[in-house]
Amino acid sequence: MKKILPEKEFRTLKKLNTPAKIQNFLDKIKINFEENGETNLSPMAVLEKKICHCAEGAVLAALALRVNGFPPLLLDLTANDNDYDHVVAIFKLDGKWGAISKTNHATLRYREPVYYSIRELAMSYFHEYIDEKGRKNLQSFSGPVNLKRFDKLGWMTTKEDIDYIPKYLEKVKHFPILGRKQLGNLRKADKIEIQAGKMIEWKKGNKRKAHN
């Protein structure tokens, strides 16, 4: 990695030598509202612009994991038409799975490495994946996607958008979370859950919004 990445960026990522440090670093980066249109910023562009949305943050986190000896893995979480998909970087410690997540909301965040399987990890997001009407929208999850498959395309060093990664995530095999009968029996989230889901970390055009 040291021979591939620019020296300054390599040093920055090398300091993030635990998943928790990577998460703390991501939390300080402003959310990308894509005000000028859809983007898929590369890790180098995120480090330069200091802005990212969930997928951009996940790819940067995957690169930081790789620099520090982990495989660069992503997990794609897909929702129904009422909600947005979410992407996280995943890692394994002591045989258990955890996740690094960039989000603007109080939920869908970092997961400690305590999950025995990818399905367990994905399911940890289920009850938090709600919209303003209280609907539970998480539908499926992918297997781990190793970003090494894109090495020949230069995803680690380019400053151009890396559209091919989210496009691949859309096509990769996903596993359903619920059966049709289960989907029909879901209880809507209650008012306090919906209220908690509305908490945001960053506002458009403003500095970071702090929450205690």
C-alpha positions in Angstrom: 0.0 0.0 0.0 2.8 2.4 0.8 4.2 2.1 -2.7 0.7 2.6 -4.3 -0.8 5.5 -2.3 0.5 9.1 -2.2 2.7 9.5 0.9 0.5 12.0 2.7 -2.7 10.0 2.3 -1.0 6.8 3.2 0.3 8.3 6.5 -3.2 9.6 7.3 -4.8 6.2 6.7 -2.0 4.3 8.5 -2.7 6.1 11.7 -6.3 4.8 11.6 -5.1 1.4 12.7 -8.3 0.1 14.3 -11.9 0.1 13.0 -12.9 2.4 15.8 -10.3 5.0 14.8 -11.5 4.7 11.2 -15.1 5.4 12.4 -14.0 8.3 14.4 -12.2 9.8 11.4 -15.3 9.3 9.2 -17.5 11.0 11.8 -15.5 14.2 11.4 -16.1 14.4 7.7 -19.0 16.5 6.5 -21.9 14.6 4.9 -22.1 14.9 1.1 -25.6 16.2 0.2 -24.8 15.9 -3.5 -26.2 19.4 -4.0 -24.6 19.6 -7.5 -25.8 16.2 -8.6 -25.0 12.5 -7.8 -21.4 11.7 -7.0 -19.3 8.6 -6.3 -16.2 10.2 -4.9 -13.0 8.1 -4.7 -11.1 7.8 -1.4 -8.5 10.3 -2.6 -11.2 12.7 -3.6 -13.0 12.3 -0.2 -9.7 13.0 1.6 -9.2 16.1 -0.6 -12.7 17.5 -0.4 -13.4 16.3 3.2 -17.0 15.4 2.3 -18.7 12.0 1.7 -22.0 10.2 1.7 -22.5 6.6 3.0 -21.1 4.7 0.0 -18.2 7.1 -0.4 -17.4 6.8 3.3 -17.6 3.0 3.2 -15.1 2.8 0.3 -12.7 5.1 2.1 -13.1 3.0 5.3 -12.4 -0.1 3.3 -9.2 1.4 2.0 -8.2 2.4 5.5 -8.9 -1.2 6.7 -6.7 -2.5 3.8 -3.8 -0.2 4.7 -3.9 -1.6 8.2 -4.0 -5.3 7.3 -7.7 -6.0 6.8 -9.4 -7.0 3.6 -11.3 -4.1 2.0 -14.9 -5.4 2.3 -18.2 -3.7 1.7 -21.7 -4.8 2.7 -24.7 -3.5 0.7 -28.0 -3.1 2.5 -31.0 -2.6 0.2 -34.4 -1.1 1.1 -37.8 -1.0 -0.6 -39.1 1.9 -2.6 -39.9 3.8 0.6 -36.3 4.3 1.6 -32.6 4.5 0.5 -30.0 1.7 0.3 -27.1 1.9 2.7 -23.5 0.7 2.3 -21.0 -0.1 5.1 -17.4 -1.3 5.3 -17.2 -4.5 7.3 -14.4 -6.2 9.2 -13.7 -9.2 11.3 -12.1 -9.3 14.8 -11.7 -12.5 16.9 -14.0 -14.3 14.5 -16.9 -11.8 14.8 -18.1 -9.2 12.3 -18.5 -5.5 12.8 -19.2 -2.5 10.5 -18.0 1.1 9.9 -20.8 3.4 8.7 -21.1 6.9 7.4 -24.6 8.3 8.0 -26.2 11.6 8.7 -28.7 10.1 11.1 -28.7 8.9 14.7 -29.2 5.3 13.6 -27.5 3.0 11.0 -24.1 3.7 12.6 -21.0 1.8 13.7 -21.4 -1.9 14.8 -19.1 -3.5 17.3 -17.5 -6.8 16.1 -19.9 -9.0 18.0 -21.9 -10.7 15.2 -21.3 -14.3 14.3 -22.4 -14.0 10.7 -23.0 -11.4 7.9 -26.8 -12.0 8.3 -26.6 -11.2 12.0 -24.7 -8.0 11.2 -27.2 -7.0 8.5 -30.2 -7.8 10.8 -28.8 -5.4 13.5 -29.9 -2.6 11.2 -33.4 -3.9 10.6 -35.4 -2.2 13.4 -33.5 1.1 12.9 -34.2 1.2 9.2 -37.5 3.1 9.4 -39.0 6.1 7.6 -41.1 9.0 8.8 -44.2 6.9 8.6 -42.8 4.2 10.8 -42.4 1.7 8.0 -39.6 -0.9 8.4 -37.9 -0.9 5.0 -34.8 -3.0 5.0 -35.2 -5.8 2.4 -32.0 -7.6 1.7 -28.2 -7.7 2.1 -25.3 -8.7 -0.1 -22.4 -11.0 0.7 -19.1 -9.3 1.5 -17.8 -7.5 -1.6 -14.0 -7.4 -1.7 -12.8 -4.2 -3.4 -9.6 -5.9 -4.6 -11.6 -6.9 -7.7 -11.4 -3.2 -8.8 -7.6 -2.8 -8.3 -6.9 -2.7 -12.0 -9.4 0.2 -12.3 -7.3 2.3 -9.8 -10.0 2.9 -7.2 -7.5 3.5 -4.5 -5.5 6.2 -6.2 -7.8 8.0 -8.7 -9.5 11.3 -8.0 -12.2 10.6 -10.6 -15.6 9.2 -9.5 -15.7 5.5 -9.1 -19.2 4.8 -10.4 -18.3 1.2 -11.2 -18.4 0.2 -7.5 -22.0 1.2 -6.7 -23.0 -0.2 -10.1 -21.5 -3.6 -9.1 -23.2 -3.5 -5.7 -26.5 -3.2 -7.5 -25.8 -6.3 -9.5 -24.2 -8.6 -6.9 -26.4 -11.3 -5.3 -28.5 -10.2 -2.4 -30.2 -12.3 0.3 -33.8 -11.5 1.4 -34.3 -10.6 5.1 -37.9 -11.4 5.4 -40.5 -13.7 3.7 -43.8 -12.4 2.3 -45.8 -13.4 5.4 -43.3 -11.7 7.7 -43.5 -8.6 5.6 -47.3 -8.5 6.0 -47.1 -8.8 9.7 -44.7 -6.0 10.5 -45.6 -3.5 13.2 -44.9 0.1 12.5 -42.3 1.9 14.6 -43.8 4.0 17.4 -43.6 7.8 17.7 -40.5 8.0 19.8 -38.6 5.7 17.4 -39.6 7.9 14.5 -38.5 11.0 16.4 -35.1 9.4 17.1 -34.8 8.6 13.4 -35.2 12.3 12.5 -32.0 13.3 14.5 -29.3 14.4 12.1 -25.6 15.2 12.5 -25.2 17.7 9.7 -27.5 20.3 8.2 -27.3 21.6 4.6 -25.2 24.7 4.4 -24.4 24.6 8.1 -21.6 23.4 10.4 -21.9 20.1 12.2 -25.0 19.8 14.4 -24.0 18.4 17.8 -26.1 15.9 19.7 -25.5 15.0 23.4 
